[in-house]
Amino acid sequence: MVDTAAAAAVDLARAAAEETSLPEYVGEHLGLLPEGERVVTHYFTCLDPAYLGWRWAVSVVRASRAKNVTVSESVLLPGDDAMLSPDWVPWSDRLRPGDLGPGDLLPTEADDARLVPGFTDTSGETDEVLFWELGLGRHRVLSAEGRDEAASRWHSGDAGPATPMARSAPAHCATCGFFIPLAGSLRQGFGACANEYAPDDGKVVSLDHGCGAHSEAVIISAAPESAPPIVDELGYDVMPSASLTEEEALGHS
């Protein structure tokens, strides 16, 4: 049941909205909504040009056995046509490769599926266990899921086999003398480029990647050597030019 006194307190609610904002920004009364026992919310059009489509919501209440109605709260609420900011997205979902700059910190969540405790051997690789026993172990290492994600990302990226440079390369990185295989299970598919003239120098590349700086690339001459000129000797005596004096040369001209 709507409280009669609270429902009739339109002027009180309007005055509260005008005090919160400015009188010229409070428009017509849009109606009311009972919120509970002796609690009613009155709605008014918002005329503020910065909040088009919004509305004022002023809640009034009458205490038990009281005759007077008081204001509980006055707020702006968005309507169906209100302009709203985009939904908030956690920073971990907004972050993209390359966003991290000097001095930035990127904390990793404790339950990150890409990582497992460092004392857990998830790959059958003994080097992680050995380092841990020597006191050089890391708190967390890549999990099987983390390695699979990295391998998929690298193979489908700029260091994989699908780039224009890789397709036009004379041979794959697997046969290049500058290719340094990675350790562990990723050794089967990836390594690092150690050719300072290659575009991927110091980067991880797949075995089936490639570029023109392959160690065994063969340089093909752009133009073959020209053949010696053919001289018709039937009507002329061929003599070395160095043996002719100036007078002889003038006499033959």
Secondary structure, DSSP 8 states (H G I E B T S, - for coil): ---HHHHT-HHHHHHHHHHHS-GGGEEEEEEEEEEETTEEEEEEEE--GGGTTEEEEEEEE--TT-S--EEEEEEEEE-TT---------HHHH--TT---TT------TT-TTEEETT--SSS-HHHHHHHHTT---SEEE-HHHHHHHHHHHHHSTTSTTSHHHHTSSS-GGG-TTEEE-SGGGGGTEEEE--TTSTTBTSEEETT---TT-TT-----SS----------SSS----GGG--HHHHHHH-
